[in-house]
């Protein structure tokens, strides 16, 4: 008695929209974002990715990697418009749609409006409809839970899909490189490498106690997911409570000039995320972690909703210098809460279970 979950992920969405609307950009390496000394890449076309250009990369480094790179200013209203078209297609199949952002979503099609027993065929239909209506391509992952569907959607990108059937789950996870597990970032992967964990099979060989000892609460999650266990349901109308960005520095920072420089990059990324989710907030929180691992948080609430980079940066700067920094700084994070999303609607968390 298991679910049928699809993860739809648009291919290089923002960059693809720009190439769609401006045909002269087709086939060229483009980056959505800022190309100046302080600019950050928000999204990159596949032509740019071949040169190592990635989201969250500084504009300076992106240009160094790809001298031919063309920077385009983001047009969030346009991205939202197309996202709404795509979301309308999702609702033709199921009401159990959990958007993660403008360009990706989970769908629970265990029991769907088309009465189609094949999640694989539904995913193919959805991708074809997206192409016919928008001339944009999407990739899809299909499996029994959100974790597996998310991993699967990356396998045949761009413009492809992959299904992980119940009988294939354990062999698939055991052979998977640990860095490809959704939720395991570079730092965690490096830590696992030092512990002799390189594949899912290596991870599965470790006991629950071992994983909890080395990874805390996340250890139990790793113990479960490598066994294909992930029971989080698709949540329609998911309410976002806060959005934040943080960076851990390679070297601890004590110079105010360097800290302010990093803070600007962090806030620019945060502003992009807020606009990507089409939300703004009133409460700005600064998190500081010192070299001795002592952590501080400082918050400020304003009477209006914010998402603009310069306004956020002004408040973040004031919070940073609200009191003297104690030690050198190893991490800075900025988050926005008290959002203008609808707080009255409660998330629906219905979990349907039928044969795959």
C-alpha positions in Angstrom: 0.0 0.0 0.0 2.2 2.8 -1.3 1.9 6.2 -2.9 2.7 7.4 -6.4 4.6 10.6 -6.3 5.8 12.8 -9.2 8.4 15.5 -8.9 8.3 18.0 -11.8 11.3 20.3 -12.3 11.5 22.8 -15.0 14.8 22.8 -16.9 16.9 25.9 -16.3 13.5 27.7 -15.9 14.5 31.4 -15.6 17.2 31.2 -18.3 14.9 29.1 -20.5 12.1 31.8 -20.2 14.6 34.5 -21.3 15.7 32.4 -24.3 12.0 31.8 -25.1 11.1 35.5 -25.0 14.3 36.7 -26.7 15.2 34.2 -29.5 18.5 35.9 -30.0 19.6 34.4 -26.7 18.9 30.8 -27.8 21.9 28.5 -27.9 24.0 31.1 -26.0 25.4 30.9 -22.5 23.3 33.2 -20.4 22.9 33.9 -16.6 20.0 35.5 -14.9 21.2 37.8 -12.2 23.9 40.5 -11.8 27.2 40.5 -13.7 28.8 43.3 -11.8 31.4 43.2 -9.1 28.7 42.5 -6.5 26.4 40.5 -8.7 25.3 36.9 -8.1 24.1 34.3 -10.6 20.5 33.4 -9.9 20.1 30.8 -12.7 22.2 29.7 -15.7 21.3 28.2 -19.1 22.7 24.7 -19.9 25.1 26.4 -22.4 26.6 28.3 -19.4 26.6 25.3 -17.1 29.0 23.6 -19.4 31.6 26.2 -18.3 30.9 25.6 -14.6 28.5 28.5 -14.2 26.1 27.8 -11.3 23.4 29.6 -9.3 24.7 31.5 -6.2 28.1 31.9 -8.0 29.5 35.5 -8.0 29.1 37.3 -11.2 32.9 37.9 -11.3 33.7 34.2 -11.1 31.0 33.3 -13.6 32.5 35.7 -16.2 36.0 34.2 -15.4 34.7 30.7 -16.1 32.8 31.8 -19.2 34.0 35.1 -20.9 31.1 34.9 -23.4 28.5 34.8 -20.7 25.5 37.1 -21.2 23.8 38.5 -18.0 20.1 39.1 -18.1 18.1 40.9 -15.4 15.5 38.7 -13.7 11.8 39.3 -14.6 10.0 37.6 -11.7 6.5 38.7 -12.8 7.0 36.9 -16.1 8.3 33.7 -14.4 5.3 33.8 -12.1 2.9 34.1 -15.0 4.3 31.0 -16.7 4.5 29.1 -13.4 0.8 29.7 -13.0 0.2 28.2 -16.4 2.2 25.1 -15.5 0.5 24.8 -12.1 -2.9 24.8 -13.8 -1.8 21.7 -15.8 -0.9 20.0 -12.5 -4.4 20.5 -11.1 -5.9 18.8 -14.1 -4.5 15.6 -12.7 -4.6 16.0 -8.9 -5.4 18.5 -6.1 -2.5 17.2 -4.1 0.2 19.6 -5.5 3.0 20.9 -3.3 4.9 23.7 -5.0 8.4 24.1 -3.8 9.1 27.2 -5.9 8.0 28.7 -9.2 9.8 26.0 -11.1 9.2 22.7 -9.3 6.5 20.8 -7.4 5.5 17.5 -6.0 2.3 15.8 -7.1 0.5 12.9 -5.4 -1.2 11.0 -8.2 -2.0 7.8 -6.3 -5.7 8.6 -6.9 -5.9 11.0 -9.8 -8.6 12.9 -11.7 -7.8 11.0 -14.9 -8.2 7.6 -13.4 -4.8 6.6 -14.9 -3.1 3.9 -12.8 0.4 4.7 -14.3 2.3 7.6 -12.7 4.9 7.2 -15.3 2.4 7.9 -18.1 0.9 10.8 -16.2 4.3 12.4 -15.8 4.9 12.0 -19.6 1.5 13.6 -20.3 2.2 16.6 -18.0 5.6 17.2 -19.6 4.1 17.1 -23.1 1.3 19.5 -22.1 3.9 21.9 -20.5 5.8 21.9 -23.8 2.7 22.4 -26.0 1.5 25.3 -23.9 4.7 27.1 -23.0 7.5 25.7 -25.4 9.5 25.0 -22.2 10.8 21.6 -21.2 10.4 19.9 -17.8 12.0 16.8 -16.2 10.2 14.4 -13.9 11.0 11.8 -11.3 8.5 9.2 -10.3 8.5 6.9 -7.2 6.8 6.0 -4.0 7.9 9.0 -1.9 9.1 12.6 -2.3 12.7 11.8 -1.5 13.0 9.3 -4.3 11.0 11.3 -6.8 13.3 14.3 -6.2 16.4 12.3 -6.8 14.9 10.6 -9.9 14.0 14.0 -11.6 17.7 14.9 -11.8 18.8 11.7 -13.6 17.6 12.4 -17.2 17.8 16.2 -17.2 17.1 18.1 -19.3 13.7 17.1 -20.9 13.6 13.5 -19.5 12.1 11.4 -16.7 13.0 8.4 -14.6 10.8 6.1 -12.6 12.1 4.2 -9.6 9.7 1.2 -9.1 9.3 -0.4 -5.6 11.4 -3.4 -6.5 14.2 -1.2 -7.8 14.5 1.1 -4.7 17.0 -0.6 -2.5 19.4 -1.6 -5.4 19.1 1.9 -6.7 19.9 3.6 -3.4 22.7 1.2 -2.6 24.6 2.0 -5.8 23.9 5.8 -5.6 26.8 8.1 -4.9 26.3 9.7 -1.5 26.6 13.2 -3.0 23.6 12.6 -5.1 21.3 11.9 -2.1 18.8 14.8 -1.9 19.5 16.8 1.3 23.2 15.8 1.6 25.2 18.8 0.8 29.0 19.2 0.1 30.0 19.6 3.7 28.0 16.6 4.9 29.3 14.6 1.9 32.9 15.5 2.8 32.3 14.4 6.4 30.8 11.1 5.2 33.8 10.5 3.0 36.1 10.8 6.0 33.9 8.2 7.7 34.3 5.8 4.8 30.8 6.5 3.4 30.9 6.9 -0.4 27.7 5.1 -1.6 24.3 4.3 -0.4 25.6 0.8 0.4 28.2 2.3 2.7 25.6 4.4 4.4 23.3 1.4 4.9 26.1 -0.5 6.6 26.3 2.0 9.4 24.1 1.6 12.5 21.5 4.0 13.6 23.6 4.8 16.7 26.7 5.5 14.6 24.8 7.9 12.3 23.2 9.7 15.2 26.5 10.0 17.0 28.2 11.7 14.0 25.2 13.6 12.4 22.9 14.2 15.3 19.2 14.3 14.5 19.9 14.0 10.8 21.5 10.7 11.4 18.1 9.1 11.9 16.9 10.6 8.6 19.9 9.1 6.8 19.3 5.7 8.4 15.7 5.8 7.0 16.2 7.3 3.6 18.9 4.8 2.5 16.2 2.2 3.2 13.7 4.0 1.0 11.7 5.2 4.0 10.4 8.8 3.8 6.8 9.3 4.9 6.3 13.0 4.4 3.1 13.5 2.5 2.5 15.9 -0.4 1.2 19.0 1.3 -1.2 21.2 -0.7 -1.3 24.9 0.3 1.9 24.5 2.2 2.4 27.6 4.4 6.0 29.0 4.3 6.8 30.5 7.7 10.3 32.0 6.9 12.9 32.1 4.2 16.6 32.5 4.9 20.1 32.2 3.5 23.3 31.5 5.4 27.0 31.0 4.7 29.8 29.2 6.6 33.1 30.8 5.7 36.2 28.8 4.7 38.2 31.0 7.1 36.9 32.8 10.2 36.4 36.5 9.5 37.3 39.3 11.9 37.5 42.2 9.5 34.3 44.3 9.4 35.0 45.0 5.7 35.1 41.3 4.8 32.0 40.5 6.9 30.0 43.3 5.2 31.1 42.0 1.8 29.8 38.5 2.6 26.7 40.0 4.1 25.8 41.7 0.8 26.1 38.4 -1.1 23.9 36.7 1.5 21.2 39.3 1.4 21.2 39.4 -2.4 20.6 35.7 -2.5 17.8 36.1 0.2 16.1 38.8 -1.9 16.2 36.5 -4.9 14.6 33.7 -2.9 11.8 35.9 -1.5 10.9 37.1 -5.0 11.2 33.6 -6.4 8.5 32.6 -3.8 6.6 35.8 -4.4 6.5 36.7 -0.7 7.9 39.5 1.5 8.2 39.8 5.3 8.3 42.2 8.2 10.8 40.5 10.6 14.5 40.3 9.6 16.7 38.0 11.7 20.5 38.0 11.6 22.3 34.8 12.8 25.9 35.0 13.8 28.1 32.0 14.7 31.5 32.7 16.2 34.7 30.8 15.9 34.0 29.3 19.4 30.7 28.0 18.0 28.6 30.4 20.3 25.6 31.6 18.3 23.7 34.9 18.5 20.5 36.0 16.8 19.3 39.6 16.4 15.9 40.5 15.0 14.1 43.6 13.9 10.5 44.0 12.8 9.2 46.8 10.5 5.6 47.9 9.9 5.8 47.0 6.2 6.7 44.0 4.0 10.2 43.8 2.6 11.8 41.8 -0.2 14.1 44.5 -1.8 17.8 43.8 -1.4 18.8 47.3 -0.4 16.2 47.7 2.3 17.0 44.2 3.7 20.8 45.0 3.6 20.3 48.2 5.5 18.5 46.4 8.3 21.0 43.5 8.3 23.9 45.9 8.6 22.3 47.6 11.6 21.7 44.3 13.2 25.3 43.3 12.6 26.6 46.3 14.4 23.9 46.4 17.1 26.6 45.3 19.5 30.2 44.6 19.2 31.2 41.3 17.7 32.8 39.0 20.3 35.1 36.7 18.3 35.9 36.1 14.7 32.9 35.0 12.7 32.5 31.6 11.0 28.9 31.8 9.9 26.4 34.5 9.0 22.7 34.0 8.1 19.8 36.3 7.4 16.2 35.2 7.3 12.8 36.9 6.8 9.7 35.8 8.7 6.2 37.3 9.5 5.5 36.8 5.8 2.6 38.2 3.7 1.5 34.7 2.7 -2.0 33.6 3.9 -1.6 32.5 7.5 -5.2 31.6 7.9 -5.2 28.6 5.6 -4.1 25.4 7.3 -1.9 23.1 5.3 -3.8 19.9 4.1 -1.8 16.8 5.0 -3.7 13.9 3.5 -1.8 10.8 2.7 -3.4 8.4 0.3 -2.1 4.8 -0.1 -2.9 2.4 -2.9 -1.0 -0.2 -4.9 1.7 1.3 -7.0 
